[in-house]
Amino acid sequence: MVFSHLMDLSVAYVLALPIGWSQEREGSSAGLRTFPLVAIASCGLILLAKEMLGDDIGAQSRILAGLITGIGFIGGGAILRSEQSVHGTATAASVWNVGVIGAAAGFGLYDIAAVLSVVNFATLRLLHPLKKRINRPGKREN
């Protein structure tokens, strides 16, 4: 059981690292430290819920709902709005996604966690140049 928990926590942490690295490189408000911490904490909460609640799917669902709501609140803090633009929405979405990666790892759903990680990283890295080209100064950013 202990090895299983360590595996889940490690998977959550490792899958969040590339996303944090990407955001750190871009000078985001959340980066290399934040993303792995959100993932491992989410995973840990799911593991605690499973241990405490057993197979009670309804109770586990309520824990998951609270977790995702709380992570959305954290991500919301990354969004900054000025008169002409909005910044940080990709960071907020990535924080929320990393929470789901951690939850998936906590439930042992490594395939889902891995796909979410790869898609998040690829979206941030591969679409960033396109975003810069499309957005003109003064234009609203997402």
ChimeraX attribute file (.defattr): number of C-alpha atoms within 10 A of each C-alpha:
attribute: neighborCount
match mode: 1-to-1
recipient: residues
	/A:1	6
	/A:2	7
	/A:3	8
	/A:4	11
	/A:5	17
	/A:6	12
	/A:7	15
	/A:8	24
	/A:9	23
	/A:10	18
	/A:11	23
	/A:12	34
	/A:13	23
	/A:14	15
	/A:15	26
	/A:16	35
	/A:17	22
	/A:18	20
	/A:19	29
	/A:20	25
	/A:21	18
	/A:22	18
	/A:23	23
	/A:24	17
	/A:25	10
	/A:26	14
	/A:27	10
	/A:28	16
	/A:29	14
	/A:30	21
	/A:31	22
	/A:32	18
	/A:33	13
	/A:34	18
	/A:35	29
	/A:36	26
	/A:37	19
	/A:38	24
	/A:39	31
	/A:40	27
	/A:41	20
	/A:42	27
	/A:43	29
	/A:44	21
	/A:45	17
	/A:46	23
	/A:47	21
	/A:48	16
	/A:49	20
	/A:50	18
	/A:51	10
	/A:52	12
	/A:53	14
	/A:54	11
	/A:55	11
	/A:56	11
	/A:57	11
	/A:58	10
	/A:59	15
	/A:60	19
	/A:61	13
	/A:62	12
	/A:63	18
	/A:64	18
	/A:65	11
	/A:66	12
	/A:67	20
	/A:68	18
	/A:69	13
	/A:70	14
	/A:71	20
	/A:72	17
	/A:73	14
	/A:74	15
	/A:75	21
	/A:76	17
	/A:77	14
	/A:78	19
	/A:79	17
	/A:80	11
	/A:81	13
	/A:82	8
	/A:83	7
	/A:84	10
	/A:85	13
	/A:86	14
	/A:87	16
	/A:88	20
	/A:89	18
	/A:90	19
	/A:91	24
	/A:92	22
	/A:93	18
	/A:94	25
	/A:95	29
	/A:96	24
	/A:97	25
	/A:98	32
	/A:99	29
	/A:100	25
	/A:101	31
	/A:102	33
	/A:103	30
	/A:104	24
	/A:105	31
	/A:106	30
	/A:107	15
	/A:108	19
	/A:109	14
	/A:110	19
	/A:111	12
	/A:112	14
	/A:113	25
	/A:114	19
	/A:115	13
	/A:116	20
	/A:117	24
	/A:118	15
	/A:119	12
	/A:120	20
	/A:121	22
	/A:122	15
	/A:123	14
	/A:124	19
	/A:125	15
	/A:126	10
	/A:127	12
	/A:128	13
	/A:129	10
	/A:130	10
	/A:131	13
	/A:132	11
	/A:133	9
	/A:134	11
	/A:135	12
	/A:136	10
	/A:137	10
	/A:138	9
	/A:139	11
	/A:140	14
	/A:141	18
	/A:142	12
